[in-house]
Amino acid sequence: MNAANYLYVSALLFTIGAVGVVVRRNAIVVFMCIELMLNAANLSFVTFSRINGDLNGQVMAFFTMVVAACEVVVGLAIIVTIYRSRRSASVDDASLLKR
Amino acid sequence: MQLALQVGQTAQPEAIMFWLLAPLAVAAALGMLLVKKAVHSAILMAFVMIVLAIFYIAQDAVFLGIVQVVVYTGAVMMLFLFILMLVGVDSSDSLTETIRGLRPIAITAAVGFGGLLVSLLGRATIGRNAAGLATANADGNVQALAQLLFSTYVWPFEVVSALLITAALGAMVLAHHHHKADFRPTQRQLSINRFRGESLGSAAGLPGPGVYARHNAVDVPALLPDGTPAPTSVNASLEARGDMLDYKKFDLAEINTKVEEEK
């Protein structure tokens, strides 16, 4: 098996995550899809690290994880705040600026 | 075996693991898009993350694999499920399109994007001869990563710690629910307000709901002597909900004055 197969999986997962962000309406599911995209990028980093025999990719994936954790914390706090004021977790309902 | 590794092929067990788990991971990710309930999405997401952790460990990234399990399937998915339960577990996603034609466009774009990525990877010459991490991980994966993290990447590492603290503070500020000061006037203050206020109209106490009105229910304002309704007689929360009835001036002409004889 070629190590590059992991990259194909990563590409597929990233694409699926991107579709989810666009198609789904529940803010939490949208958020999970963003996480999926970040994870797919991490898999690429780790695979490239192995292909190049260099650990820099793994360090980069580590930093991505930290940033993703921060993003989850702040994002979920925003979702909770929006839910508290609008009683809805749908991304379509937060459309005050449109009107 | 040795020859296989030299031309960049991985060992047989890893291939079996990959072909077993990779389709499952992709299927779970697709399922995430298709299932209606957010909780099911979360479970499928956790599965994808565990598979990715296995992939990391298989690719000589032991530390990242463990961190993936601890941080993602542990903390992040836990947080997701917690918020999911908080925000409403039964609020299933409405699958109707709000923007017309969004879904076909999104799927077309995704197929194009995915096809582009996959064909790009297919044409590239990367991975034909994977170098492997045997030399880089000679002292152990964690030790090698620590060496990099605390020498080359020590400044980003510090910045990331600042980011973590900022995120924690931001979440606290965002999620903190500011209660209004729960100030309740004492009986003495209420009494002073009643008699030393602008008028003595309510000095004898406010009428209860339904006094002299057509019905004596709690949502009917009392009628004052001149026939005007007194909305202060109804509980303020009922009024705020719009549940107050008969909010109009009492008019004698409306009343049928002809008294029917009882038989």
Interface residues (C-beta under 8 A of the other chain):
Chain A: M1 N2 A3 A4 N5 Y6 L7 Y8 V9 A11 L12 L13 F14 T15 I16 G17 A18 V19 G20 V22 V23 R24 R25 N26 I28 V29 F31 M32 C33 E35 L36 N39 N42 L43 V46 T47 F48 S49 R50 I51 N52 G53 D54 L55 N56 Q58 V59 A61 F62 F63 M65 V66 V67 A68 A69 C70 E71 V72 V73 V74 L76 A77 I78 I79 V80 T81 Y83 R84 S88 A89 S90 D92
Chain B: G8 Q9 T10 E14 A15 F18 W19 A22 A25 V26 A29 L30 M32 L33 A38 S41 A42 M45 V48 M49 L52 F55 Y56 Q59 D60 A61 F63 L64 V67 Q68 V71 Y72 A75 V76 L79 F80 I83 L84 L86 V87 G88 S91 D93 S94 T98 L102 R103 A106 I107 A109 A110 F113 G114 L117 V118 L121 A124 I126 G127 R128 A130 A131 G132 L133 A134 T135 A136 N137 N141 A144 L145 L148 L149 T152 Y153 P156 V160 L163 L164 T166 A167 A168 G170 A171 L174 A175 H177
